[in-house]
Amino acid sequence: MLSIYLGKMDGAIYHPPTYFDNQYEDEWITEELSVCMIRDVDHSEVVSARLIESPVLGPISTKELSGGVKTLMLMAFDGTGKVFNASVCGDNCAKWILEIANRKDLTINLRHIMDFGEGGFEARILNTGDMVHDMLGFARIAGKYV
Amino acid sequence: MKGKHRIVIQNNRLHYEFEVKRNISIIQGDSASGKTTLINMLRQAENLGDSSGVEVVCDVPCRVLEGRNWKLILENSFESIFFIDEENAFLNTEEFAASIHGSDNYFVLITRENLYNLPYSVEEIYGLHASGKYHDTKKVYQQMYQIYSNTGSIPVKPEKIITEDSNAGYEFFKAVSEERGILCESADGKSNLFAALDGIGREEVCIVADGAAIGPEMNRLYHQVIKNKNIHLYLPESFEWIILNSGLIEEKEIKEVLKKPEEYIDSKGYLSWERYFTKLLMDKTGISYMQYKKSKLNPFYLHDRSKRIILESINGIRF
């Protein structure tokens, strides 16, 4: 289940990629979900926990992954209960946020209107308590807060 | 600072090339499109110069603004282009907005947040994309593209017009609309445009707003336009730009300015272009019968000939 807090949120991790660099665990990188997200968003292949093959940059370290995919991994694997600012994620991360929220209860902070795509999705807007089921409903509420 | 500045940043694998022509440009778009890499390359070039292996080509210094001393750096910098990454929390503060005001520098801001305290243009919100390999098979060529290039199909024949403006611009569109049986209302400011769309039915609606400063509103307006085919955005630089561009005021200098506004508009004097166009129109109409005042529309602009010339130049609305 996806819950979204819109606008500035006290206690949320403002820049998750920096948090990731200092807190990630090697085993997150080789999880099947991470491998798929890195392949889809960064167009890169996980060689090992500490080596990624990027088509543009060549062999890179985990810390050189995109801010978007680092934030997705935090959403998926960080066990601290922290809420991450998903506005460092581009729209190409949206489907993965929905996928992670299918697997667990996930709360994110959004400071812009992310495009979750044409299909339906379920999310609770924490600011209002409303459930939204598609982009039209989401954008109508989100526009009041971001 | 004035002018259009071409920027090339490259190493052995990446080649970024783009132009900036206003004081504020925004880069957003998909993850993994190279935004942070761009900042990292610039930072390396700034710190190590040629030793970095990064080549930066531009007619003014390109620098990264970050850290606690950002304000001090800014106060002592002139004629530079500053790149700021989204990790800098000062980006969306009033303090930063105040520092940009009157600055002799240009800014390229990497953020998806809507910076409501800064008036940036819809035309200067970009994404980055790889446009293919460059020269050889190793190097990837990165360019900017305008994110809001599709703002609803225009020209439109509207049943209702909503203007951002509540003064002269609104008075003009209201007068023209009344003659044609079109509803016209003012949102009384760009920040009210989103709320003004609440309750819109199936009628064809055209929002008229200043493209030069509507940037922060685009994220939420754009989703409404995409999802509601009957909502259209007409975003000229400003109402004053419409008049200047119409040819109603026959001045050679106006034509020259409109061809390349960036060569005339100094970031130090004008936070956004629409303020310059207002001043230009006021200066050119002086205290004549054409005298333009933003607060109240001079009836001259509603005379048949004036109206016809202005309306003919509006390419976003069919009256």
Contacts between the chains, C-beta under 8 A, distances in Angstrom:
chain1	res1	chain2	res2	distance
A	14	B	87	8.0
A	14	B	89	5.7
A	15	B	86	7.1
A	15	B	87	4.2
A	15	B	89	7.7
A	17	B	36	7.7
A	17	B	87	7.2
A	18	B	87	6.1
A	41	B	31	5.4
A	41	B	32	5.3
A	42	B	31	7.7
A	42	B	32	4.4
A	43	B	32	6.9
A	56	B	13	6.3
A	56	B	14	6.8
A	56	B	34	7.7
A	56	B	130	7.4
A	56	B	140	5.0
A	57	B	13	6.3
A	57	B	37	7.4
A	58	B	13	7.2
A	66	B	31	4.6
A	66	B	32	3.8
A	66	B	36	7.3
A	67	B	31	6.4
A	67	B	36	6.0
A	67	B	86	7.7
A	68	B	30	7.7
A	68	B	31	2.4
A	68	B	32	6.3
A	69	B	31	6.5
A	69	B	32	6.8
A	87	B	86	8.0
A	87	B	112	4.9
A	87	B	113	5.9
A	88	B	31	7.9
A	88	B	86	6.1
A	88	B	112	7.6
A	89	B	31	5.7
A	90	B	28	7.7
A	90	B	29	6.0
A	90	B	30	3.7
A	90	B	31	3.9
A	90	B	32	7.6
A	90	B	33	7.1
A	90	B	112	7.6
A	91	B	30	6.3
A	92	B	30	4.3
A	92	B	31	5.7
A	92	B	32	7.4
A	93	B	31	5.4
A	111	B	112	7.4
A	111	B	113	4.7
A	111	B	114	7.9
A	112	B	112	4.4
A	112	B	113	5.7
A	112	B	114	6.2
A	112	B	219	5.3
A	113	B	219	5.3
A	113	B	220	5.8
A	113	B	223	5.4
A	115	B	223	7.4
A	135	B	223	6.7
A	135	B	227	6.4
A	136	B	227	4.7
A	139	B	220	6.8
A	139	B	223	3.8
A	139	B	224	6.6
A	139	B	227	6.7
A	140	B	198	7.8
A	142	B	220	7.2
A	143	B	194	4.7
A	143	B	220	3.7
A	143	B	223	7.3
A	143	B	224	7.6
A	144	B	194	7.6
A	144	B	195	7.8
A	146	B	113	7.7
A	146	B	114	6.3
A	146	B	219	7.3
A	146	B	220	7.1
